[in-house]
Amino acid sequence: MTKVVLSVKDLVVEIPVRDDTLRPVDRVSYDIAAGEILGVVGESGAGKSMTGNAVIGLLDRPAHIASGSIELNGRRIDNLSREELRKLRGKEIGMVFQDPLTSLNPLLTVGEQLTETIREHLPLSAKEADERALAAREEVGIPAASKRMNSYPHEFSGGMRQRVVIALALCAEPSLVIADEPTTALDVSVQAQIISLLKRLCRERGTAVMLVTHDMGGDRRSGRPGGRHVCRTFGRTWTGSKSSDRTQPSLYGRSDGFDSFGVSGPKTIAANSRRYAQVG
């Protein structure tokens, strides 16, 4: 039986406003096994990124987890302190953000940032950290990796910067990586390369990956036989390939949106009190 890395049960995220309380994430449940990619797709504002931020503990106040549980490798993490969550990030959960320029420090070389991250989370000497940083850059396909050790982020192309961010996310060997719109700012050909890279690293390392995207085409590229997708619209969450209620609006207003995933065995994993569609 494949080991479950991440288990989310009945997760509710609330945002108090002046006269009401918003629920961008409403009773969401899913598991991600080792070596599996879970694609989370939906419109902008559907709560995709907030679901990932809740897992890694990066919700901006006043947003907060109101109920539910999050377990990583069998350990509950949604009730950890801020300091405990800080130690968890990087070591056990890696994060790939949408814009690599916001993830990288423009005043430090790429080598310095990788080495610092490795030494923060792993008991290695400076020399061992440098060797691991070089291996990480080579693993993600950065050409002439040893010569780019002292290069700054602005000296890389957008695709190469995203590869650096992926190397940063994986350099401490986390069991889970959350990739939040990792290809949005990239050309189509580079998008395919980044998705292929994530798939390869997931397969070779046995890393669980949560891929957040609004690009249904890109999300299909991330899939594999037997893979799963979570579909989010406002207040609604599905897994599966189609909606049995074709009269109700589906993802992007397309009645065939779920069919395009090619995923068998659909089921409802969450719904709010106003059920819009039944997933058969």
Secondary structure, 3 states (H helix, E strand, C coil): CCCEEEEEEEEEEEEECCCCEEEEEEEEEEEEECCCEEEEEECCCCCHHHHHHHHHCCCCCCCEEEEEEEEECCEECCCCCHHHHHHHECCCEEEECCCHHHHCCCCCCHHHHHHHHHHHHCCCCHHHHHHHHHHHHHHCCCCCCCCCCCCCHHHCCHHHHHHHHHHHHHCCCCCEEEEECCCCCCCHHHHHHHHHHHHHHHHHHCCEEEEEECCHHHHHHHCCCCCEEEEEECCEEEECCCCCCCCCCCHHHCCCCCHHHCCCCCEEEEECCCCCCCCC
